[in-house]
């Protein structure tokens, strides 16, 4: 009975549990593990769309550097009149028919050799002692000059490369003497210009190339001292009486340009002697030659220093083209002196330095610098050519100059500079404002 009551109680409790917990509870009760409702998953944020990064722009390539211009420079030195009077020839005689003129050039040679190219005006024949002409034979000075070949050897040994030979003494030993002189000059290594062996040689311009720069050298004279050029041999010397025309010179300039000359230098034998200024006609001739294309005009014959001057013309491209003229470079080597001559101007000369630059890419050539040295011939010391700036700035005793001579040369030096500058060489120079 008790068992029955217990069974009934269990049934009642069971039914109550079913009522309270429902099926789920029963299932859970008998499963032994309550069912846990899983929480809803949180929604993940939508991934942002991937943005493709734009590539950084490629850096622009560095511009190619401008190529350095290929500029070539040549330094040209130009000396004045080179003559040998009898006094000089006697001093140079060392016996047995031999002569030595080297002492005259020892002091000035280093100043010549600093240039790439040097030119002078060789105003004497060296035809040999055998030829007799106009009553003169052997070695002679004024008025019909004929020097030993050793003079040319000393000129070449000092550093001069070319010599003009169109002047009033070209025919002092006649046509044969002129040709002998040309041969003897060439035998020393010098290049003479302005006189010729034949017509073919006359038509061939003298052009010297230095480091790619081609310089043409022309030489003309206004006089042959009334010695006529032999008929049929007009080629022998470039001569135009008193330069009544310059057309033949312009024609020769044109031939030189056609043959490849970058710069044209003309040695002009002209003017009056022993004066410090050119004649108006001389300046007119210079202006005409500059307008026709001459770049450099080197004057000789007055035996005295005369001014330098610039002329300006337009080239084919409309650019200003300067030309430089020195009306006279004075005496480089001579026995002329005061009071035997009317002025002490004959004792001085100028060694002119002209720097020439060529742009190898554009083919343009111009004068890029100009300088000069005043010289004086010391007759008491084998006609030694002295560079005055060196002698006066240094120890005068090196040149055996006493106080009175130093005073004289200091005054002379300043006078020569004043003459050179008289026509505005430095003031008008196109080089003055360059960097």
C-alpha positions as CSV (number, residue, x, y, z in Angstrom):
1,X,0.0,0.0,0.0
2,X,2.8,2.2,0.8
3,X,4.5,1.3,-2.4
4,X,1.4,2.3,-4.2
5,X,1.2,5.6,-2.5
6,X,4.8,6.3,-3.3
7,X,4.2,5.4,-7.0
8,X,1.2,7.7,-7.1
9,X,3.3,10.5,-5.7
10,X,6.0,10.0,-8.3
11,X,3.5,10.1,-11.1
12,X,2.0,13.3,-9.7
13,X,5.4,14.9,-9.4
14,X,6.2,13.8,-12.9
15,X,3.1,15.2,-14.3
16,X,3.7,18.5,-12.5
17,X,7.1,18.7,-14.0
18,X,5.8,18.1,-17.4
19,X,3.2,20.9,-16.8
20,X,5.8,23.4,-15.5
21,X,8.7,22.7,-17.8
22,X,7.0,21.5,-20.9
23,X,8.6,19.2,-23.4
24,X,11.7,21.2,-23.6
25,X,12.3,21.1,-20.0
26,X,11.7,17.3,-19.9
27,X,14.1,16.8,-22.7
28,X,16.6,18.9,-20.9
29,X,16.0,17.1,-17.7
30,X,16.6,13.8,-19.2
31,X,19.4,14.9,-21.5
32,X,21.3,16.0,-18.6
33,X,22.8,19.1,-20.5
34,X,20.7,22.2,-20.8
35,X,20.5,23.5,-24.3
36,X,22.1,27.0,-24.5
37,X,20.7,29.3,-27.1
38,X,23.6,30.6,-29.1
39,X,23.7,34.4,-29.4
40,X,23.2,35.8,-32.9
41,X,26.5,36.5,-34.6
42,X,27.3,40.2,-34.8
43,X,27.4,41.4,-38.4
44,X,30.9,42.1,-39.5
45,X,31.4,45.4,-41.1
46,X,31.5,45.4,-44.8
47,X,35.1,45.4,-46.0
48,X,36.1,48.7,-47.6
49,X,36.8,48.3,-51.2
50,X,40.4,48.1,-51.9
51,X,41.7,51.3,-53.5
52,X,44.5,50.8,-55.9
53,X,47.3,53.3,-55.1
54,X,48.4,55.3,-58.0
55,X,52.1,54.7,-58.7
56,X,54.3,57.6,-58.0
57,X,55.2,59.4,-61.2
58,X,58.6,58.6,-62.6
59,X,61.0,61.5,-61.9
60,X,61.8,63.4,-65.1
61,X,65.2,62.6,-66.3
62,X,67.8,65.2,-65.6
63,X,68.5,67.3,-68.7
64,X,71.7,66.4,-70.4
65,X,74.3,68.9,-69.5
66,X,75.2,71.3,-72.3
67,X,78.5,70.2,-73.9
68,X,81.4,72.4,-73.1
69,X,82.3,74.5,-76.1
70,X,85.5,73.5,-77.8
71,X,87.4,76.8,-77.7
72,X,91.0,76.9,-79.0
73,X,93.3,79.8,-78.3
74,X,96.5,80.8,-80.1
75,X,98.9,83.5,-78.9
76,X,100.5,85.5,-81.8
77,X,103.5,87.8,-81.2
78,X,104.4,90.4,-83.7
79,X,107.6,92.4,-83.8
80,X,108.5,95.5,-85.8
81,X,111.3,96.3,-88.3
82,X,114.4,94.1,-88.3
83,X,117.3,95.7,-90.0
84,X,121.1,95.3,-90.0
85,X,123.2,98.4,-90.4
86,X,127.0,98.2,-91.0
87,X,127.7,98.8,-87.3
88,X,125.7,95.8,-86.4
89,X,127.2,93.6,-89.1
90,X,130.7,94.7,-87.9
91,X,129.8,93.8,-84.3
92,X,128.5,90.4,-85.3
93,X,131.6,89.4,-87.3
94,X,133.5,86.7,-85.4
95,X,136.2,86.0,-88.0
96,X,136.7,83.8,-91.1
97,X,133.6,85.2,-92.8
98,X,131.4,84.0,-89.9
99,X,128.8,86.2,-88.1
100,X,126.8,85.8,-84.9
101,X,123.7,87.9,-84.3
102,X,122.3,85.8,-81.4
103,X,123.4,88.2,-78.7
104,X,121.0,90.8,-80.0
105,X,118.1,88.5,-79.2
106,X,119.1,86.8,-76.0
107,X,117.1,89.0,-73.7
108,X,113.9,89.2,-75.8
109,X,113.9,85.5,-77.0
110,X,111.9,84.3,-73.9
111,X,109.2,86.9,-74.6
112,X,108.9,85.7,-78.2
113,X,108.9,82.0,-77.3
114,X,105.9,82.4,-74.9
115,X,103.8,82.8,-78.1
116,X,102.5,80.0,-80.2
117,X,103.5,81.9,-83.3
118,X,105.7,84.9,-83.9
119,X,106.1,87.2,-86.9
120,X,108.4,90.1,-87.7
121,X,109.2,92.5,-90.6
122,X,112.6,91.4,-92.1
123,X,113.7,94.7,-93.7
124,X,116.9,93.7,-95.3
125,X,118.0,91.3,-98.0
126,X,120.3,88.4,-97.3
127,X,121.2,87.6,-100.9
128,X,124.8,86.5,-100.3
129,X,127.9,88.6,-100.8
130,X,128.5,87.8,-104.5
131,X,125.6,89.7,-106.2
132,X,126.4,93.2,-107.4
133,X,123.5,95.5,-108.0
134,X,123.3,99.3,-108.4
135,X,126.9,99.5,-107.6
136,X,126.6,97.6,-104.2
137,X,128.2,94.3,-103.4
138,X,128.9,92.3,-100.3
139,X,127.2,93.0,-97.0
140,X,125.9,96.6,-96.8
141,X,123.6,98.7,-94.7
142,X,121.7,101.8,-95.7
143,X,120.6,102.6,-98.4
144,X,120.8,99.1,-100.0
145,X,120.6,96.5,-97.2
146,X,122.2,93.1,-97.5
147,X,122.9,91.1,-94.3
148,X,124.7,87.8,-93.8
149,X,122.5,84.7,-93.6
150,X,123.4,84.4,-89.9
151,X,120.9,87.2,-89.2
152,X,118.0,85.0,-90.4
153,X,119.4,82.1,-88.3
154,X,119.4,84.3,-85.2
155,X,115.9,85.6,-85.9
156,X,114.6,82.0,-86.2
157,X,116.6,80.9,-83.2
158,X,114.9,83.6,-81.1
159,X,111.5,82.2,-81.8
160,X,110.2,84.1,-84.8
161,X,108.4,81.8,-87.3
162,X,107.3,84.1,-90.2
163,X,108.8,87.3,-91.7
164,X,107.1,89.7,-94.0
165,X,109.2,90.6,-97.0
166,X,107.2,93.1,-98.9
167,X,108.9,96.4,-98.2
168,X,110.9,99.2,-99.8
169,X,114.2,97.2,-99.5
170,X,112.9,94.0,-101.1
171,X,114.7,94.7,-104.3
172,X,117.9,96.1,-102.9
173,X,119.8,93.3,-104.7
174,X,117.5,93.0,-107.6
175,X,115.3,90.1,-108.6
176,X,118.1,87.6,-108.1
177,X,118.8,88.9,-104.7
178,X,115.1,88.7,-103.7
179,X,115.0,85.1,-104.8
180,X,118.2,84.3,-103.0
181,X,116.9,85.9,-99.8
182,X,113.7,83.8,-100.0
183,X,115.7,80.6,-100.3
184,X,118.1,81.6,-97.5
185,X,115.2,82.6,-95.2
186,X,113.5,79.3,-95.8
187,X,116.7,77.4,-95.2
188,X,116.6,78.7,-91.6
189,X,113.1,77.5,-91.1
190,X,111.5,80.9,-91.5
191,X,108.4,81.4,-93.6
192,X,108.6,84.6,-95.7
193,X,105.5,86.1,-97.1
194,X,104.8,89.1,-99.4
195,X,107.4,88.1,-102.0
196,X,107.5,85.1,-104.3
197,X,109.7,82.9,-106.5
198,X,107.1,82.6,-109.3
199,X,103.5,83.3,-110.3
200,X,102.2,80.0,-108.9
201,X,103.7,80.8,-105.5
202,X,102.1,84.2,-105.5
203,X,98.6,82.6,-106.0
204,X,99.1,80.3,-103.0
205,X,98.0,82.0,-99.7
206,X,100.3,81.6,-96.7
207,X,98.1,80.0,-94.1
208,X,99.6,78.7,-90.8
209,X,97.5,76.2,-88.7
210,X,98.0,76.1,-85.0
211,X,95.8,73.7,-83.0
212,X,93.0,73.9,-85.5
213,X,93.2,77.7,-86.0
214,X,94.1,78.8,-89.5
215,X,95.8,82.2,-89.7
216,X,96.5,83.8,-93.1
217,X,99.5,86.2,-93.4
218,X,99.6,88.8,-96.2
219,X,102.2,91.5,-96.8
220,X,102.1,94.5,-99.1
221,X,104.4,97.6,-99.6
222,X,103.7,101.1,-101.0
223,X,107.2,101.5,-102.3
224,X,110.3,99.7,-103.6
225,X,112.5,102.8,-103.4
226,X,112.0,103.5,-107.1
227,X,113.6,100.2,-108.0
228,X,111.2,98.9,-110.7
229,X,109.8,95.4,-110.4
230,X,111.2,93.7,-113.6
231,X,108.6,93.5,-116.3
232,X,107.1,90.0,-116.5
233,X,108.0,89.3,-112.9
234,X,105.3,91.4,-111.1
235,X,104.7,88.3,-108.9
236,X,108.0,89.0,-107.2
237,X,106.8,91.4,-104.5
238,X,103.3,92.6,-103.4
239,X,103.6,96.2,-104.4
240,X,100.9,98.9,-104.9
241,X,102.4,102.4,-105.5
242,X,101.3,104.6,-102.5
243,X,98.3,102.3,-102.0
244,X,96.2,104.3,-104.6
245,X,94.0,101.2,-104.5
246,X,93.5,98.3,-102.2
247,X,91.6,96.0,-104.6
248,X,94.5,93.5,-105.1
249,X,94.9,93.2,-101.3
250,X,91.1,92.5,-100.9
251,X,91.4,89.9,-103.7
252,X,94.2,88.2,-101.8
253,X,92.2,88.3,-98.6
254,X,89.3,86.6,-100.4
255,X,91.5,83.9,-101.7
256,X,92.8,83.2,-98.2
257,X,89.3,83.0,-96.9
258,X,88.3,80.5,-99.6
259,X,91.4,78.5,-98.8
260,X,90.2,78.1,-95.2
261,X,91.7,81.1,-93.3
262,X,89.9,81.7,-90.0
263,X,91.7,85.0,-89.4
264,X,93.5,87.3,-91.8
265,X,96.6,89.3,-90.7
266,X,98.2,91.8,-93.0
267,X,101.6,93.4,-92.7
268,X,101.5,96.8,-94.3
269,X,104.6,98.8,-95.3
270,X,103.4,102.4,-95.4
271,X,103.5,105.9,-94.1
272,X,106.1,108.6,-93.3
273,X,109.3,107.9,-91.4
274,X,110.3,109.2,-87.9
275,X,106.8,110.4,-86.9
276,X,104.5,109.2,-84.2
277,X,101.2,109.5,-86.1
278,X,100.0,108.0,-89.4
279,X,99.0,110.0,-92.4
280,X,95.2,110.5,-93.0
281,X,95.6,108.4,-96.2
282,X,97.1,105.6,-94.1
283,X,94.1,105.6,-91.7
284,X,91.8,105.6,-94.7
285,X,93.5,102.5,-96.2
286,X,93.3,100.7,-92.8
287,X,89.6,101.5,-92.6
288,X,89.0,100.1,-96.1
289,X,90.9,96.9,-95.3
290,X,89.0,96.4,-92.0
291,X,85.7,96.9,-93.8
292,X,86.8,94.3,-96.4
293,X,87.5,91.7,-93.7
294,X,91.0,92.2,-92.4
295,X,91.2,91.2,-88.7
296,X,94.7,92.4,-87.8
297,X,96.8,95.0,-89.6
298,X,100.5,95.3,-88.6
299,X,102.2,98.4,-89.8
300,X,105.9,99.0,-90.5
301,X,108.3,101.4,-92.2
302,X,108.1,104.7,-90.1
303,X,110.7,103.3,-87.7
304,X,108.8,104.8,-84.9
305,X,105.9,103.5,-82.7
306,X,102.5,104.8,-83.9
307,X,99.0,104.3,-82.3
308,X,96.7,101.3,-82.3
309,X,93.1,101.6,-83.3
310,X,90.0,99.5,-83.5
311,X,87.6,99.5,-86.4
312,X,84.1,97.9,-86.1
313,X,82.0,96.5,-88.9
314,X,79.1,94.1,-89.2
315,X,79.6,90.5,-90.3
316,X,77.2,88.6,-92.5
317,X,75.1,87.6,-89.4
318,X,74.8,91.3,-88.4
319,X,77.2,90.9,-85.4
320,X,79.8,93.5,-84.6
321,X,83.2,92.4,-86.0
322,X,86.2,94.3,-84.6
323,X,89.5,94.7,-86.5
324,X,92.7,95.9,-84.9
325,X,95.4,98.0,-86.5
326,X,98.8,99.1,-85.2
327,X,100.0,101.8,-87.6
328,X,103.7,101.2,-86.9
329,X,105.4,98.8,-84.5
330,X,108.7,100.8,-84.6
331,X,112.2,99.3,-84.7
332,X,112.7,95.8,-83.3
333,X,116.3,95.6,-84.2
334,X,118.3,98.5,-85.7
335,X,121.2,100.8,-85.2
336,X,119.1,104.0,-85.6
337,X,119.4,106.3,-82.7
338,X,119.2,110.0,-81.7
339,X,120.9,112.3,-82.6
340,X,122.1,110.5,-85.7
341,X,118.4,110.4,-86.6
342,X,115.9,113.2,-86.0
343,X,114.1,111.6,-83.1
344,X,114.7,109.1,-80.3
345,X,111.5,107.4,-81.4
346,X,113.7,105.2,-83.6
347,X,115.2,103.5,-80.5
348,X,112.0,101.9,-79.4
349,X,109.7,99.2,-80.7
350,X,106.6,97.3,-79.6
351,X,106.2,93.5,-79.3
352,X,102.5,93.0,-79.7
353,X,100.7,90.0,-78.3
354,X,97.4,89.0,-79.9
355,X,95.3,86.2,-78.5
356,X,93.1,84.5,-81.1
357,X,90.2,82.3,-80.1
358,X,88.2,79.9,-82.3
359,X,84.9,78.1,-81.4
360,X,85.5,74.8,-83.1
361,X,81.8,74.0,-83.0
362,X,80.5,77.2,-84.6
363,X,83.6,77.9,-86.7
364,X,83.8,81.5,-85.4
365,X,87.2,83.1,-84.8
366,X,88.0,86.4,-83.0
367,X,90.6,88.4,-81.3
368,X,90.1,87.7,-77.6
369,X,93.0,89.6,-75.9
370,X,95.7,92.1,-76.7
371,X,98.8,93.1,-74.8
372,X,102.2,94.6,-75.6
373,X,105.8,95.0,-74.5
374,X,107.8,98.1,-75.2
375,X,111.4,97.3,-76.3
376,X,114.6,99.3,-76.6
377,X,117.8,98.5,-78.5
378,X,120.9,98.7,-76.3
379,X,123.5,99.6,-78.9
380,X,126.4,99.4,-76.5
381,X,125.7,95.7,-75.8
382,X,125.7,94.1,-79.3
383,X,122.4,95.8,-80.1
384,X,120.6,93.9,-77.4
385,X,116.8,94.1,-77.5
386,X,115.6,94.8,-74.0
387,X,112.0,94.4,-72.7
388,X,111.6,97.7,-70.8
389,X,108.9,96.6,-68.3
390,X,111.3,93.9,-67.2
391,X,114.3,96.2,-67.1
392,X,112.6,99.0,-65.3
393,X,110.6,96.9,-62.8
394,X,113.5,94.8,-61.8
395,X,117.1,95.5,-61.2
396,X,118.5,97.8,-63.9
397,X,122.0,96.6,-63.1
398,X,121.1,93.3,-64.8
399,X,121.1,95.2,-68.1
400,X,124.0,97.6,-67.0
401,X,121.7,100.6,-67.0
402,X,123.0,103.6,-65.1
403,X,120.7,106.1,-63.3
404,X,120.6,108.5,-66.2
405,X,119.7,105.8,-68.7
406,X,116.9,104.5,-66.3
407,X,115.5,108.1,-66.2
408,X,115.6,108.4,-69.9
409,X,114.0,104.9,-70.5
410,X,111.3,105.5,-67.9
411,X,110.3,108.7,-69.7
412,X,110.5,106.9,-73.1
413,X,108.4,104.1,-71.9
414,X,105.5,106.3,-70.8
415,X,105.7,108.3,-74.0
416,X,105.5,105.1,-76.1
417,X,102.4,104.0,-74.1
418,X,100.8,107.4,-74.7
419,X,101.4,107.1,-78.4
420,X,99.9,103.6,-78.6
421,X,96.8,104.7,-76.7
422,X,96.3,108.0,-78.6
423,X,93.4,106.7,-80.8
424,X,91.5,105.0,-77.9
425,X,93.0,101.5,-78.1
426,X,92.1,100.6,-74.5
427,X,89.1,102.9,-74.2
428,X,87.4,101.6,-77.3
429,X,88.5,98.0,-76.8
430,X,85.7,95.4,-77.3
431,X,87.7,93.3,-74.7
432,X,87.4,95.9,-71.9
433,X,84.1,94.7,-70.4
434,X,84.6,91.0,-70.9
435,X,84.3,88.7,-67.9
